[in-house]
Amino acid sequence: MKYIKRTILLAIILIILKISSSYAIDGVVIQDGIRVRKGPSTDTAIVTVLNKEAPVEIIEETNGWYKIKYTQLGNYEGYMRKDFIKQTGTGTIPVTNSEQATPAPTTTPTPVDTPTPATTEPQQNENPTINLLGQKIVNNDANVYILPVVTSSIKDTIKKNGEIFVREIAGNFAYVEYSGKAGWIRTSLIQEKPEKDTTTTNRGSSSRESVVNVTAQVVNTPTEKTEVVTTPVSASSIGEQIASMSKTYVGYKYVYGGASPSTGFDCSGLVYYICGKLGCKVNRTADAQANNGVYVEKANLQPGDLVFFTDYKTNQGIGHVGIYIGNNQFVHASTPTAGVIVSNLSDASYVKRYVTARRVDL
């Protein structure tokens, strides 16, 4: 009788261990600055931002996204594109292809599970009087945080009156680029640049920065085309160089997270590598690259323009990017099977998924 009880107990333990092992599988982030979102879509709020080698627990896969937990510097749960996570643990990740609509984006998404005191983290926007996106300066010395929470580690400081470019807002934090670096600062430290700094129309640093009547506002969701280009932005030699170089990598292999000829490329990695080689700075991921440069109408595409498409599985957000080379064609890192190829914008899939185009600058 005792033997039977022990056998049953052991069986129960094994079942519990099997269930727990399949529920959460170890993984690691493979790129810096990858955002964890509230839902499986780039249209949802940012929960936190993780860097390369951050350990996560993978719970399930939904429409090309992993639901994950991150507990090393807090207790976060959300979704991250599976392309940016490498599975390190054993087991099978459950797959649920949800058809329900993802939550609508909020104007100022607030990170969840954030242990911030009410006295230092008011719930309302700390600096509501100005448009926080775009070219700004800091009104005091600003700590740069790794994550958009006050409990995060501080990695740098931007001195008073230092110039920044605000890419995104998450609650009371802003993701900014400055002096070739990037990180999160408090929104209360952001102010408009002095008028004398915003009147210059020709900096002389790039032939692509033509003197035209252009009003461009970077938005959190690139599918909302709020930029207005009253005169078509002219292309130049840098665009031709981007297009020309992209053709030399046709036939190279596709690799998730790849951004060099030696390893292979993913779609945004190809753009990132080529633009970097030509001294043209862009962000690393496709959805972030859709905030670089200025908006271009599809009818005004020129060689070297970046063309963006929705995710091929969910048909939502920004999930793919290519480089326009003229004649309605573009070069892109397509799939592990196809590699880097040339495709036509008139193909049914790309007509349906086309979102926007950007013209980047030096």
C-alpha positions in Angstrom: 0.0 0.0 0.0 2.8 2.4 0.9 4.5 1.5 -2.4 1.4 2.4 -4.3 1.1 5.8 -2.5 4.7 6.6 -3.2 4.2 5.7 -6.8 1.2 7.9 -7.1 3.0 10.8 -5.3 6.0 10.5 -7.6 3.7 10.5 -10.7 2.0 13.7 -9.4 5.3 15.4 -8.9 6.5 14.4 -12.4 3.3 15.8 -13.9 3.7 19.1 -12.0 7.3 19.4 -13.1 6.3 18.7 -16.7 3.5 21.3 -16.6 5.8 23.9 -15.0 8.6 23.3 -17.4 6.3 23.7 -20.4 4.7 26.9 -18.9 7.9 29.0 -18.8 10.9 28.3 -21.0 14.2 30.2 -20.5 15.3 32.6 -23.2 17.6 35.5 -23.8 17.2 38.8 -25.7 19.6 39.1 -28.6 19.6 42.8 -29.4 19.9 46.0 -27.4 16.9 48.4 -26.8 14.1 45.9 -27.5 10.7 47.0 -26.2 8.4 44.8 -24.2 4.8 45.7 -25.1 1.5 45.3 -23.4 0.0 43.2 -26.3 1.3 41.4 -29.3 1.5 44.5 -31.5 3.6 47.6 -32.0 0.4 49.6 -31.5 0.3 48.7 -27.8 1.9 50.5 -24.8 5.5 49.9 -23.8 6.0 48.0 -20.6 9.7 48.2 -20.4 12.9 48.0 -22.6 15.4 45.2 -22.4 18.9 45.0 -23.7 21.0 42.2 -25.1 21.6 39.1 -22.9 18.6 40.0 -20.6 17.2 36.7 -19.3 13.4 36.1 -19.8 10.9 33.4 -19.3 8.9 32.5 -22.5 5.3 31.7 -21.7 3.7 31.3 -25.1 3.8 32.5 -28.7 1.0 34.6 -30.2 1.1 35.7 -33.9 4.9 35.9 -34.0 5.3 37.4 -30.6 6.4 35.8 -27.4 4.6 36.5 -24.1 7.4 36.8 -21.6 8.3 37.5 -18.0 11.4 39.5 -16.9 12.2 39.5 -13.2 15.9 40.5 -13.0 15.3 44.2 -12.4 11.6 44.2 -11.5 8.6 42.1 -12.2 7.5 42.7 -15.8 5.2 40.7 -18.1 4.4 41.5 -21.7 5.1 40.7 -25.3 8.2 40.9 -27.5 8.7 40.0 -31.1 10.1 36.4 -31.2 12.8 37.5 -33.7 14.6 39.2 -30.8 14.6 36.3 -28.4 16.7 33.2 -28.4 15.3 30.1 -26.6 17.9 28.7 -24.2 15.8 26.3 -22.2 14.3 23.0 -23.3 10.7 22.4 -24.0 8.0 23.4 -26.5 6.5 26.9 -26.4 2.7 26.8 -26.6 1.3 28.6 -29.7 -2.0 30.5 -29.6 -2.9 32.4 -32.7 -5.3 35.0 -31.3 -7.6 36.7 -33.8 -9.0 39.2 -31.3 -8.1 42.9 -31.7 -5.2 44.2 -29.7 -5.8 47.0 -27.2 -5.9 50.5 -28.7 -2.7 52.5 -28.1 -2.8 55.2 -25.4 -1.4 58.7 -25.8 1.1 58.3 -23.0 1.4 54.6 -22.1 2.4 53.9 -18.5 4.9 51.1 -17.7 3.1 48.4 -15.7 4.3 46.7 -12.4 6.5 49.7 -11.7 7.2 50.3 -8.0 7.4 54.1 -8.1 6.4 56.3 -5.1 3.4 58.6 -5.7 5.4 61.6 -4.4 8.0 61.3 -7.2 5.9 59.8 -10.0 2.7 61.8 -10.6 0.2 59.9 -12.8 -0.3 62.8 -15.2 2.2 63.9 -17.8 4.9 65.9 -16.0 5.4 68.3 -18.9 2.1 68.6 -20.7 2.5 72.1 -22.1 4.7 71.2 -25.1 4.8 68.6 -27.8 7.4 66.3 -26.3 8.4 64.5 -29.6 11.2 65.7 -31.9 14.3 67.9 -31.5 14.5 69.4 -27.9 16.9 70.3 -25.2 17.1 69.4 -21.5 16.4 72.2 -19.0 18.7 70.7 -16.4 21.3 67.9 -15.9 19.3 64.8 -16.9 20.0 61.3 -15.7 19.7 58.7 -18.5 18.1 55.5 -17.4 18.4 52.0 -18.9 14.6 51.4 -18.4 11.7 53.8 -18.2 11.4 53.5 -14.4 13.0 55.5 -11.5 14.2 52.2 -10.0 16.3 51.5 -13.1 20.1 51.9 -13.2 21.5 55.2 -14.4 23.9 54.8 -17.3 24.7 58.4 -18.2 23.9 62.1 -17.7 23.0 64.7 -20.3 24.2 68.2 -19.3 21.9 71.2 -19.1 21.0 72.6 -22.5 22.2 69.4 -24.1 20.4 68.7 -27.4 18.2 65.5 -27.6 15.8 64.0 -30.1 12.8 62.5 -28.5 11.6 59.3 -30.1 8.9 58.0 -27.8 7.0 58.7 -24.6 6.2 56.0 -21.9 4.4 57.6 -19.0 6.7 60.1 -17.3 9.7 59.0 -19.3 11.0 59.8 -22.8 13.2 57.7 -25.0 15.8 60.1 -26.4 18.8 60.0 -28.7 21.8 62.3 -27.9 25.5 62.4 -29.0 25.2 59.0 -30.7 23.7 57.4 -27.6 20.1 56.6 -26.4 18.2 56.0 -23.2 15.3 57.2 -21.1 15.0 60.5 -19.3 12.2 62.2 -17.2 9.8 64.2 -19.4 9.9 67.0 -16.9 13.4 67.8 -18.0 12.5 68.4 -21.7 11.9 71.8 -23.2 11.8 73.3 -26.7 14.9 74.5 -28.4 15.4 78.3 -28.4 13.9 79.9 -31.5 17.3 80.8 -32.9 18.2 77.2 -33.1 15.1 76.2 -35.1 15.3 78.8 -37.9 18.2 77.4 -39.8 17.1 75.7 -43.0 20.4 74.7 -44.6 23.0 73.2 -42.3 25.3 72.4 -45.1 26.0 68.9 -43.9 24.0 66.9 -46.5 22.9 67.4 -50.0 19.7 65.5 -49.2 18.6 68.2 -46.8 17.0 70.4 -49.5 15.5 73.7 -48.7 11.8 72.9 -49.1 8.7 73.7 -47.1 8.7 70.6 -44.9 6.9 70.2 -41.6 7.8 66.8 -40.0 6.5 65.6 -36.7 7.8 62.2 -35.5 4.9 60.2 -34.0 4.8 57.2 -31.7 2.8 55.2 -34.1 4.3 55.6 -37.6 1.1 54.4 -39.3 -0.5 57.7 -38.3 0.9 59.9 -41.0 0.9 63.3 -39.4 3.9 64.5 -41.3 3.1 67.0 -44.0 5.4 67.3 -47.0 4.1 70.2 -49.1 6.8 69.9 -51.7 8.3 66.5 -52.7 11.6 66.0 -50.9 14.4 65.6 -53.4 16.6 62.6 -53.6 20.4 62.9 -54.0 23.6 60.9 -54.2 23.2 59.3 -50.8 19.9 57.8 -51.8 21.5 56.4 -55.0 24.3 55.0 -52.9 21.9 53.3 -50.5 20.1 51.7 -53.4 23.2 50.7 -55.2 24.8 49.1 -52.2 21.6 47.2 -51.3 21.8 45.4 -54.7 25.3 44.0 -53.9 23.8 42.0 -51.0 21.1 40.3 -53.0 21.6 36.6 -52.5 22.9 36.9 -49.0 21.3 34.7 -46.3 18.5 35.8 -44.0 19.4 35.5 -40.3 17.2 36.6 -37.4 19.0 39.5 -35.7 21.7 39.6 -38.4 23.2 42.9 -39.4 26.4 42.2 -41.3 27.5 40.3 -44.4 29.5 37.8 -42.2 26.4 36.7 -40.3 23.6 37.5 -42.7 20.7 40.0 -42.4 17.2 40.4 -41.1 15.1 43.1 -42.8 16.0 46.0 -40.5 19.6 44.7 -40.1 20.2 45.1 -43.8 19.0 48.7 -43.7 20.9 49.4 -40.5 24.2 48.0 -42.0 24.0 49.8 -45.3 23.0 53.2 -43.8 25.7 52.8 -41.2 28.4 52.1 -43.8 27.4 55.3 -45.6 27.3 57.4 -42.5 23.5 57.7 -42.5 22.3 56.9 -38.9 19.1 54.9 -38.5 17.5 53.0 -35.7 17.9 49.2 -35.5 14.4 47.8 -35.7 11.9 48.2 -38.5 9.2 49.9 -36.4 11.9 52.3 -35.0 13.3 53.0 -38.5 9.8 54.2 -39.5 10.5 57.2 -37.3 13.8 58.1 -39.1 14.0 60.7 -41.8 10.9 62.3 -43.4 7.7 60.9 -44.8 7.5 60.4 -48.5 4.4 59.7 -50.5 4.4 56.4 -52.4 4.0 58.3 -55.7 7.2 60.3 -54.9 9.5 57.3 -54.1 13.2 57.7 -55.1 16.0 55.2 -55.0 17.3 54.8 -51.4 14.0 55.5 -49.7 12.9 53.0 -47.0 9.6 51.3 -47.6 7.6 49.7 -44.7 5.0 47.0 -44.4 2.8 45.5 -41.8 3.7 42.2 -40.1 3.0 39.4 -42.5 1.3 37.3 -39.9 -0.8 39.8 -38.1 -1.1 42.5 -40.8 -0.6 45.1 -38.0 2.0 47.6 -37.0 5.4 47.8 -38.8 6.8 44.4 -39.3 9.0 44.6 -42.4 11.3 47.1 -44.2 13.0 47.3 -47.6 15.1 49.7 -49.7 13.5 51.1 -52.8 15.7 50.9 -55.9 13.5 52.3 -58.6 11.1 50.9 -61.2 8.7 49.9 -58.4 11.2 47.4 -57.0 12.9 47.1 -53.6 15.6 45.1 -52.0 14.9 43.4 -48.7 15.9 40.5 -46.4 12.8 38.4 -46.9 12.8 35.0 -45.2 15.3 32.3 -44.1 14.4 30.4 -47.3 14.6 33.3 -49.7 17.4 35.4 -48.2 18.0 38.9 -49.5 16.0 39.4 -52.7 14.4 42.0 -55.0 10.6 42.3 -54.9 8.0 44.4 -56.6 5.8 46.8 -54.8 3.0 45.8 -57.1 3.0 42.2 -55.8 -0.4 41.5 -54.1 1.2 40.9 -50.6 3.1 44.1 -50.6 0.3 46.2 -52.0 -1.9 45.0 -49.1 0.7 45.4 -46.4 2.3 48.7 -47.6 2.3 51.3 -44.8 4.7 54.2 -45.4 8.0 55.3 -46.7 10.8 57.4 -45.2 13.7 59.3 -46.8 16.7 59.3 -44.4 19.6 61.7 -44.2 23.2 61.9 -43.1 
